[in-house]
Amino acid sequence: MSWDPIDLVRRVGVVALTAFLCHPAFAQNTSAPEQQLVEAERLAWLKAWTKAEPLYTAAEREFAARGDKRNALYAQINALRGQLPRLPVPEVSERLANYLEDPLVLADDRLRLRTLIIKGETDEDLDPSLSEQSWNEALALAEKLGEAAWANRARGELGLVAFLSGDINNAVIRLGQAMKVAESNGDVASLVRWLTLFGHGYVQLDRSEQALDFYDRALKIASTVRELQFPVMTYLGKGNALARLGRSDDAKRVLTEALTVAQREGAFGYQAEVTLQQGLIAYQEKNTPHALELLAQATDLASKAGGNRILAEIALEAGRIQRESGRLSESESTLRTGIDVARNMGERLLLPRLLAELAEVRVSQRRYAEARDLLGEAADQLEGLLTNASSPWVRSRVIGSMDSVFLARVHLEGSQGQSAGRLFSVLEQARGRSVLELLSAREAGKKPAELQAGERRIAALQLRLLRTNDKAERQRLLDEILRAEEQLAPVSTEVFTRTRVAARKPLALREVQRSLRRDEVLLEFVIAEPNSYVVVATGTSARIHRLVGRSAIQKTLEPIVRAVREGSNVGGDARRAGELLLDGIPELNTRTRVIVSADGPLHQLPLELIVTASGKQLLESHVVSYVPSGSVLSFLRRRRVQRPSQRVALAVSASPNAEAPVPPTSSGTPTFGTIARGVYDLDANLLPPLPSANDEARAVATTLGAAQSTVLLGDSATEQELKNQPLNDYSVLHFAVHGIVSTKFPARSALLLRPSGTEDGLLQAREILEWRLGADLVTLSACDTGTGAVYGQEGVASLVRPFLAAGARSVVANLWTADDKFSLALMREFYRQLAGGIDVGEAMRRTKLRMLAQFGPQAVPKLWSGVLVYGDGAAVLRRSSASAETGGANAVHK
């Protein structure tokens, strides 16, 4: 639903007065205290509690002088909420608990409702379980009294409590639904608060760039209401996000403004949070003494406020800085305090990180048994979080935010080097986890009507975005798309929850080894400091191999990747990379197939480019393929797909103008690099034609068996026509199209087809996840389809993952821009190899070698090296017995 902030402001006056005057919580007449309460209630509804507090206090005095105990108590309780920023949270919580036992409060539902609301808010920073009790009772009372607006606020706050307790699914559903209602009834203050809290959540999940969108929207709405001109919590969050993004100057400016307001209002909790962020910026600027001084000040302020969560967060950061500075005993003391606070309040997002940080101290002290116990508890806590996050996007963010936990476990296992199985289990708890669970999910069944309507709305907005190049209009549409996605989140999360099966845990190393062929070696890398490691596994052996640290590897790989992206040949750094990554792995000498589970900078490096000790590129001696994790590989190989044999390939070419002529060259030789199959903007005017794409699609069908294939070309290559096909019946899906990868919003990454009807032509990752495929191969012949946002140990959120999760056994995608003409030559050869019964990995290797031989110096690494095989590289296409020489394709649409 679209909305206008100004309209919300107009409506909030009606809503607020209706809520508080039609069903007053106090006895009304026309005298002064009642008038003061009307204005105080208006301010309280806007969450301007500090401004309302003097009015409540004055009203309390007059009611008390009049002998009106009930209304005096009502004013007193509300005044306490206005004083909360200046008082210790535990003290306020205890006073509110006592109020709830007062006979007046026990006998008066409306008085009790307000007390519960204030206690629910107060306890969120103290103990989520206490807060949950208050909000649940408040919700029941609000519904009983017909207070719909307060009931909705209670649902939203219960969503926040769910997030703080680690129940991320419930948080998304409750908060998302509450925001929809708040938009419709004009509850501006709740929108500002919840958008801010969404921002805080994204920061905690290490997605600060997305968090800024929420903070800026909250500030935009707040600016329309005089009493909300400077929401300290929002500015604080924005300053934190800016600091994490390395924008120190902007962060300092925002935080200084927030601190001034917090000090003026005497808000100790906000002052503590601002001072914490200032301390972290000082540490980023390598001023450790000042950073620790600021964190000590933040601790004092947090103690005065009685805010448990901020105390735990300060302890985490101070303990880390003390450890990194060699002050181990101080770090231990600080972290133990934080762990006690987090445990006592049931905090599940900070506790695993606190435990991991203390484990790092123990490893530094060589107290390995204690470190293992701490990390075992952290792993159990993390497993609980992952179990409560059915959305793959949310799970990725949780794993990304917990990278310090995984790395602490890596340091422990790697430093001892005794058990490849234990290190493998550490990595597999995160790697490919989303893909593994989605592969085993149940069929979704019919979509809820609300989900279908929401998807149609997003499609309509995206179609309008595609057709306009007006900057202001584009920004407005992007804002609407974001809001529409947020409104859809609760429904889609419920669908994920309904379709998931019991959490599928990653396999043990010995189980994965049983799925490896005799000629295969699995290399599962983890790139870290001070050392990196690789689990080297064959069908009969497994060990840990130690590598140099992340910075040394990064320094060696960066010039290689830069040279490739610039269209140059790779220099001597390729041999240096071989020395760092592969020379100590003799298993490569007896195996001809390498399966790589990458990490960090290795996600951007095709290992085929590395020069081994033999002086040759790995491409020349080995078949290389890539997997999200060993468990995903094993699952793909064990999975049995029943697919009708009569359909071989579905090939799609959706060029904006696929029949446009190729620019001629004076020499008559192929010219590469002029037309890239990728876009960085949704402006349709910027989409170049792909002259070779139609020929490529036809070649796939002709080579594999035209009579059993379907080809969608040009105007018939619509998203609707594609979805009308029996996708599960095809052995091969081939897309020769433009591709879009969104690192900020991975669910939006898409293949560009033609729009039609209600479909926008953007085949997005979130839609692909709904499919169930039986394909042996999906080929994404488009730019950058193998890249995306990296979520720590969980891996890359590329377009590869949704196809694997949908059931494709193998996926071919490109790390770089895909040149149109070279892609035609490469794909023709690739499918010729596949048609001869060669497996996908070996067919790609032979194809690349053929391209190098055929085009010589023109075949620079940018053209071929990034075309990689993901999933099961040993997959062989299941084909019908019909001859590949059969005439025209089964359905060629022009």
SULFENTA-V630307 format. One record per residue. N is the residue number from 0. SS is DSSP state (H for helix, E for strand, - for the rest). Layout:
n=N ss=SS
n=N ss=SS
//
This chain:
n=0 ss=-
n=1 ss=-
n=2 ss=-
n=3 ss=-
n=4 ss=H
n=5 ss=H
n=6 ss=H
n=7 ss=H
n=8 ss=H
n=9 ss=H
n=10 ss=H
n=11 ss=H
n=12 ss=H
n=13 ss=H
n=14 ss=H
n=15 ss=H
n=16 ss=H
n=17 ss=H
n=18 ss=H
n=19 ss=H
n=20 ss=H
n=21 ss=H
n=22 ss=-
n=23 ss=-
n=24 ss=-
n=25 ss=-
n=26 ss=-
n=27 ss=-
n=28 ss=-
n=29 ss=-
n=30 ss=-
n=31 ss=H
n=32 ss=H
n=33 ss=H
n=34 ss=H
n=35 ss=H
n=36 ss=H
n=37 ss=H
n=38 ss=H
n=39 ss=H
n=40 ss=H
n=41 ss=H
n=42 ss=H
n=43 ss=H
n=44 ss=H
n=45 ss=-
n=46 ss=-
n=47 ss=-
n=48 ss=H
n=49 ss=H
n=50 ss=H
n=51 ss=H
n=52 ss=H
n=53 ss=H
n=54 ss=H
n=55 ss=H
n=56 ss=H
n=57 ss=H
n=58 ss=H
n=59 ss=H
n=60 ss=H
n=61 ss=H
n=62 ss=H
n=63 ss=H
n=64 ss=H
n=65 ss=H
n=66 ss=-
n=67 ss=-
n=68 ss=H
n=69 ss=H
n=70 ss=H
n=71 ss=H
n=72 ss=H
n=73 ss=H
n=74 ss=H
n=75 ss=H
n=76 ss=H
n=77 ss=H
n=78 ss=H
n=79 ss=H
n=80 ss=H
n=81 ss=H
n=82 ss=H
n=83 ss=H
n=84 ss=H
n=85 ss=H
n=86 ss=-
n=87 ss=-
n=88 ss=H
n=89 ss=H
n=90 ss=H
n=91 ss=H
n=92 ss=H
n=93 ss=H
n=94 ss=H
n=95 ss=H
n=96 ss=H
n=97 ss=H
n=98 ss=H
n=99 ss=H
n=100 ss=-
n=101 ss=-
n=102 ss=H
n=103 ss=H
n=104 ss=H
n=105 ss=H
n=106 ss=H
n=107 ss=-
n=108 ss=H
n=109 ss=H
n=110 ss=H
n=111 ss=H
n=112 ss=H
n=113 ss=H
n=114 ss=H
n=115 ss=H
n=116 ss=H
n=117 ss=H
n=118 ss=H
n=119 ss=H
n=120 ss=H
n=121 ss=H
n=122 ss=H
n=123 ss=-
n=124 ss=-
n=125 ss=-
n=126 ss=-
n=127 ss=H
n=128 ss=H
n=129 ss=H
n=130 ss=H
n=131 ss=H
n=132 ss=H
n=133 ss=H
n=134 ss=H
n=135 ss=H
n=136 ss=H
n=137 ss=H
n=138 ss=H
n=139 ss=H
n=140 ss=H
n=141 ss=H
n=142 ss=H
n=143 ss=H
n=144 ss=H
n=145 ss=-
n=146 ss=-
n=147 ss=H
n=148 ss=H
n=149 ss=H
n=150 ss=H
n=151 ss=H
n=152 ss=H
n=153 ss=H
n=154 ss=H
n=155 ss=H
n=156 ss=H
n=157 ss=H
n=158 ss=H
n=159 ss=H
n=160 ss=H
n=161 ss=H
n=162 ss=H
n=163 ss=H
n=164 ss=-
n=165 ss=-
n=166 ss=-
n=167 ss=H
n=168 ss=H
n=169 ss=H
n=170 ss=H
n=171 ss=H
n=172 ss=H
n=173 ss=H
n=174 ss=H
n=175 ss=H
n=176 ss=H
n=177 ss=H
n=178 ss=H
n=179 ss=H
n=180 ss=H
n=181 ss=H
n=182 ss=H
n=183 ss=H
n=184 ss=H
n=185 ss=-
n=186 ss=-
n=187 ss=H
n=188 ss=H
n=189 ss=H
n=190 ss=H
n=191 ss=H
n=192 ss=H
n=193 ss=H
n=194 ss=H
n=195 ss=H
n=196 ss=H
n=197 ss=H
n=198 ss=H
n=199 ss=H
n=200 ss=H
n=201 ss=H
n=202 ss=H
n=203 ss=H
n=204 ss=-
n=205 ss=-
n=206 ss=-
n=207 ss=H
n=208 ss=H
n=209 ss=H
n=210 ss=H
n=211 ss=H
n=212 ss=H
n=213 ss=H
n=214 ss=H
n=215 ss=H
n=216 ss=H
n=217 ss=H
n=218 ss=H
n=219 ss=H
n=220 ss=H
n=221 ss=H
n=222 ss=-
n=223 ss=-
n=224 ss=-
n=225 ss=H
n=226 ss=H
n=227 ss=H
n=228 ss=-
n=229 ss=-
n=230 ss=-
n=231 ss=H
n=232 ss=H
n=233 ss=H
n=234 ss=H
n=235 ss=H
n=236 ss=H
n=237 ss=H
n=238 ss=H
n=239 ss=H
n=240 ss=H
n=241 ss=H
n=242 ss=H
n=243 ss=H
n=244 ss=-
n=245 ss=-
n=246 ss=-
n=247 ss=H
n=248 ss=H
n=249 ss=H
n=250 ss=H
n=251 ss=H
n=252 ss=H
n=253 ss=H
n=254 ss=H
n=255 ss=H
n=256 ss=H
n=257 ss=H
n=258 ss=H
n=259 ss=H
n=260 ss=H
n=261 ss=H
n=262 ss=H
n=263 ss=H
n=264 ss=-
n=265 ss=-
n=266 ss=-
n=267 ss=H
n=268 ss=H
n=269 ss=H
n=270 ss=H
n=271 ss=H
n=272 ss=H
n=273 ss=H
n=274 ss=H
n=275 ss=H
n=276 ss=H
n=277 ss=H
n=278 ss=H
n=279 ss=H
n=280 ss=H
n=281 ss=H
n=282 ss=H
n=283 ss=H
n=284 ss=-
n=285 ss=-
n=286 ss=-
n=287 ss=H
n=288 ss=H
n=289 ss=H
n=290 ss=H
n=291 ss=H
n=292 ss=H
n=293 ss=H
n=294 ss=H
n=295 ss=H
n=296 ss=H
n=297 ss=H
n=298 ss=H
n=299 ss=H
n=300 ss=H
n=301 ss=H
n=302 ss=H
n=303 ss=H
n=304 ss=H
n=305 ss=-
n=306 ss=-
n=307 ss=H
n=308 ss=H
n=309 ss=H
n=310 ss=H
n=311 ss=H
n=312 ss=H
n=313 ss=H
n=314 ss=H
n=315 ss=H
n=316 ss=H
n=317 ss=H
n=318 ss=H
n=319 ss=H
n=320 ss=H
n=321 ss=H
n=322 ss=H
n=323 ss=H
n=324 ss=-
n=325 ss=-
n=326 ss=-
n=327 ss=H
n=328 ss=H
n=329 ss=H
n=330 ss=H
n=331 ss=H
n=332 ss=H
n=333 ss=H
n=334 ss=H
n=335 ss=H
n=336 ss=H
n=337 ss=H
n=338 ss=H
n=339 ss=H
n=340 ss=H
n=341 ss=H
n=342 ss=H
n=343 ss=H
n=344 ss=H
n=345 ss=-
n=346 ss=-
n=347 ss=-
n=348 ss=-
n=349 ss=-
n=350 ss=H
n=351 ss=H
n=352 ss=H
n=353 ss=H
n=354 ss=H
n=355 ss=H
n=356 ss=H
n=357 ss=H
n=358 ss=H
n=359 ss=H
n=360 ss=H
n=361 ss=H
n=362 ss=H
n=363 ss=H
n=364 ss=-
n=365 ss=-
n=366 ss=-
n=367 ss=H
n=368 ss=H
n=369 ss=H
n=370 ss=H
n=371 ss=H
n=372 ss=H
n=373 ss=H
n=374 ss=H
n=375 ss=H
n=376 ss=H
n=377 ss=H
n=378 ss=H
n=379 ss=H
n=380 ss=H
n=381 ss=H
n=382 ss=H
n=383 ss=H
n=384 ss=H
n=385 ss=H
n=386 ss=H
n=387 ss=-
n=388 ss=-
n=389 ss=-
n=390 ss=-
n=391 ss=H
n=392 ss=H
n=393 ss=H
n=394 ss=H
n=395 ss=H
n=396 ss=H
n=397 ss=H
n=398 ss=H
n=399 ss=H
n=400 ss=H
n=401 ss=-
n=402 ss=H
n=403 ss=H
n=404 ss=H
n=405 ss=H
n=406 ss=H
n=407 ss=H
n=408 ss=H
n=409 ss=H
n=410 ss=H
n=411 ss=H
n=412 ss=H
n=413 ss=H
n=414 ss=H
n=415 ss=H
n=416 ss=-
n=417 ss=-
n=418 ss=-
n=419 ss=H
n=420 ss=H
n=421 ss=H
n=422 ss=H
n=423 ss=H
n=424 ss=H
n=425 ss=H
n=426 ss=H
n=427 ss=H
n=428 ss=-
n=429 ss=-
n=430 ss=-
n=431 ss=-
n=432 ss=H
n=433 ss=H
n=434 ss=H
n=435 ss=H
n=436 ss=H
n=437 ss=H
n=438 ss=H
n=439 ss=-
n=440 ss=-
n=441 ss=-
n=442 ss=-
n=443 ss=-
n=444 ss=-
n=445 ss=-
n=446 ss=-
n=447 ss=-
n=448 ss=H
n=449 ss=H
n=450 ss=H
n=451 ss=H
n=452 ss=H
n=453 ss=H
n=454 ss=H
n=455 ss=H
n=456 ss=H
n=457 ss=H
n=458 ss=H
n=459 ss=H
n=460 ss=H
n=461 ss=H
n=462 ss=H
n=463 ss=H
n=464 ss=H
n=465 ss=H
n=466 ss=-
n=467 ss=-
n=468 ss=-
n=469 ss=-
n=470 ss=H
n=471 ss=H
n=472 ss=H
n=473 ss=H
n=474 ss=H
n=475 ss=H
n=476 ss=H
n=477 ss=H
n=478 ss=H
n=479 ss=H
n=480 ss=H
n=481 ss=H
n=482 ss=H
n=483 ss=H
n=484 ss=H
n=485 ss=H
n=486 ss=H
n=487 ss=H
n=488 ss=H
n=489 ss=H
n=490 ss=H
n=491 ss=H
n=492 ss=H
n=493 ss=H
n=494 ss=H
n=495 ss=H
n=496 ss=H
n=497 ss=H
n=498 ss=H
n=499 ss=-
n=500 ss=-
n=501 ss=-
n=502 ss=-
n=503 ss=-
n=504 ss=-
n=505 ss=-
n=506 ss=-
n=507 ss=-
n=508 ss=H
n=509 ss=H
n=510 ss=H
n=511 ss=H
n=512 ss=H
n=513 ss=-
n=514 ss=-
n=515 ss=-
n=516 ss=-
n=517 ss=-
n=518 ss=-
n=519 ss=E
n=520 ss=E
n=521 ss=E
n=522 ss=E
n=523 ss=E
n=524 ss=E
n=525 ss=E
n=526 ss=-
n=527 ss=-
n=528 ss=-
n=529 ss=-
n=530 ss=-
n=531 ss=E
n=532 ss=E
n=533 ss=E
n=534 ss=E
n=535 ss=E
n=536 ss=E
n=537 ss=-
n=538 ss=-
n=539 ss=-
n=540 ss=-
n=541 ss=E
n=542 ss=E
n=543 ss=E
n=544 ss=E
n=545 ss=E
n=546 ss=E
n=547 ss=-
n=548 ss=-
n=549 ss=H
n=550 ss=H
n=551 ss=H
n=552 ss=H
n=553 ss=H
n=554 ss=H
n=555 ss=H
n=556 ss=H
n=557 ss=H
n=558 ss=H
n=559 ss=H
n=560 ss=H
n=561 ss=H
n=562 ss=H
n=563 ss=H
n=564 ss=H
n=565 ss=-
n=566 ss=-
n=567 ss=-
n=568 ss=-
n=569 ss=-
n=570 ss=-
n=571 ss=-
n=572 ss=H
n=573 ss=H
n=574 ss=H
n=575 ss=H
n=576 ss=H
n=577 ss=H
n=578 ss=H
n=579 ss=H
n=580 ss=H
n=581 ss=-
n=582 ss=-
n=583 ss=-
n=584 ss=-
n=585 ss=H
n=586 ss=H
n=587 ss=H
n=588 ss=H
n=589 ss=-
n=590 ss=-
n=591 ss=-
n=592 ss=E
n=593 ss=E
n=594 ss=E
n=595 ss=E
n=596 ss=E
n=597 ss=-
n=598 ss=-
n=599 ss=H
n=600 ss=H
n=601 ss=H
n=602 ss=H
n=603 ss=H
n=604 ss=-
n=605 ss=-
n=606 ss=H
n=607 ss=H
n=608 ss=H
n=609 ss=-
n=610 ss=E
n=611 ss=-
n=612 ss=-
n=613 ss=-
n=614 ss=-
n=615 ss=-
n=616 ss=E
n=617 ss=H
n=618 ss=H
n=619 ss=H
n=620 ss=H
n=621 ss=-
n=622 ss=E
n=623 ss=E
n=624 ss=E
n=625 ss=E
n=626 ss=-
n=627 ss=-
n=628 ss=-
n=629 ss=H
n=630 ss=H
n=631 ss=H
n=632 ss=H
n=633 ss=H
n=634 ss=H
n=635 ss=H
n=636 ss=H
n=637 ss=H
n=638 ss=-
n=639 ss=-
n=640 ss=-
n=641 ss=-
n=642 ss=-
n=643 ss=-
n=644 ss=-
n=645 ss=-
n=646 ss=-
n=647 ss=-
n=648 ss=E
n=649 ss=E
n=650 ss=E
n=651 ss=E
n=652 ss=E
n=653 ss=-
n=654 ss=-
n=655 ss=-
n=656 ss=-
n=657 ss=-
n=658 ss=-
n=659 ss=-
n=660 ss=-
n=661 ss=-
n=662 ss=-
n=663 ss=-
n=664 ss=-
n=665 ss=-
n=666 ss=-
n=667 ss=-
n=668 ss=-
n=669 ss=-
n=670 ss=-
n=671 ss=-
n=672 ss=-
n=673 ss=-
n=674 ss=-
n=675 ss=E
n=676 ss=-
n=677 ss=-
n=678 ss=-
n=679 ss=-
n=680 ss=-
n=681 ss=-
n=682 ss=-
n=683 ss=H
n=684 ss=H
n=685 ss=H
n=686 ss=-
n=687 ss=-
n=688 ss=-
n=689 ss=-
n=690 ss=-
n=691 ss=-
n=692 ss=H
n=693 ss=H
n=694 ss=H
n=695 ss=H
n=696 ss=H
n=697 ss=H
n=698 ss=H
n=699 ss=H
n=700 ss=H
n=701 ss=H
n=702 ss=H
n=703 ss=H
n=704 ss=-
n=705 ss=H
n=706 ss=H
n=707 ss=H
n=708 ss=-
n=709 ss=E
n=710 ss=E
n=711 ss=E
n=712 ss=E
n=713 ss=H
n=714 ss=H
n=715 ss=H
n=716 ss=-
n=717 ss=E
n=718 ss=H
n=719 ss=H
n=720 ss=H
n=721 ss=H
n=722 ss=H
n=723 ss=H
n=724 ss=-
n=725 ss=-
n=726 ss=H
n=727 ss=H
n=728 ss=H
n=729 ss=-
n=730 ss=-
n=731 ss=E
n=732 ss=E
n=733 ss=E
n=734 ss=E
n=735 ss=E
n=736 ss=-
n=737 ss=E
n=738 ss=E
n=739 ss=E
n=740 ss=-
n=741 ss=-
n=742 ss=-
n=743 ss=-
n=744 ss=-
n=745 ss=H
n=746 ss=H
n=747 ss=H
n=748 ss=-
n=749 ss=E
n=750 ss=E
n=751 ss=E
n=752 ss=-
n=753 ss=E
n=754 ss=-
n=755 ss=E
n=756 ss=-
n=757 ss=-
n=758 ss=E
n=759 ss=-
n=760 ss=-
n=761 ss=E
n=762 ss=E
n=763 ss=E
n=764 ss=H
n=765 ss=H
n=766 ss=H
n=767 ss=H
n=768 ss=-
n=769 ss=-
n=770 ss=-
n=771 ss=-
n=772 ss=-
n=773 ss=-
n=774 ss=-
n=775 ss=-
n=776 ss=E
n=777 ss=E
n=778 ss=E
n=779 ss=E
n=780 ss=E
n=781 ss=-
n=782 ss=-
n=783 ss=-
n=784 ss=-
n=785 ss=-
n=786 ss=-
n=787 ss=-
n=788 ss=E
n=789 ss=E
n=790 ss=-
n=791 ss=H
n=792 ss=H
n=793 ss=H
n=794 ss=-
n=795 ss=E
n=796 ss=E
n=797 ss=-
n=798 ss=H
n=799 ss=H
n=800 ss=H
n=801 ss=H
n=802 ss=H
n=803 ss=H
n=804 ss=H
n=805 ss=H
n=806 ss=-
n=807 ss=-
n=808 ss=-
n=809 ss=E
n=810 ss=E
n=811 ss=E
n=812 ss=E
n=813 ss=E
n=814 ss=-
n=815 ss=-
n=816 ss=-
n=817 ss=-
n=818 ss=E
n=819 ss=H
n=820 ss=H
n=821 ss=H
n=822 ss=H
n=823 ss=H
n=824 ss=H
n=825 ss=H
n=826 ss=H
n=827 ss=H
n=828 ss=H
n=829 ss=H
n=830 ss=H
n=831 ss=H
n=832 ss=H
n=833 ss=H
n=834 ss=H
n=835 ss=-
n=836 ss=-
n=837 ss=-
n=838 ss=-
n=839 ss=H
n=840 ss=H
n=841 ss=H
n=842 ss=H
n=843 ss=H
n=844 ss=H
n=845 ss=H
n=846 ss=H
n=847 ss=H
n=848 ss=H
n=849 ss=H
n=850 ss=H
n=851 ss=H
n=852 ss=H
n=853 ss=H
n=854 ss=H
n=855 ss=H
n=856 ss=H
n=857 ss=H
n=858 ss=-
n=859 ss=-
n=860 ss=H
n=861 ss=H
n=862 ss=H
n=863 ss=H
n=864 ss=-
n=865 ss=-
n=866 ss=E
n=867 ss=E
n=868 ss=E
n=869 ss=E
n=870 ss=E
n=871 ss=-
n=872 ss=-
n=873 ss=-
n=874 ss=-
n=875 ss=-
n=876 ss=-
n=877 ss=-
n=878 ss=-
n=879 ss=-
n=880 ss=-
n=881 ss=-
n=882 ss=-
n=883 ss=-
n=884 ss=-
n=885 ss=-
n=886 ss=-
n=887 ss=-
n=888 ss=-
n=889 ss=-
n=890 ss=E
n=891 ss=E
n=892 ss=E
n=893 ss=-
//
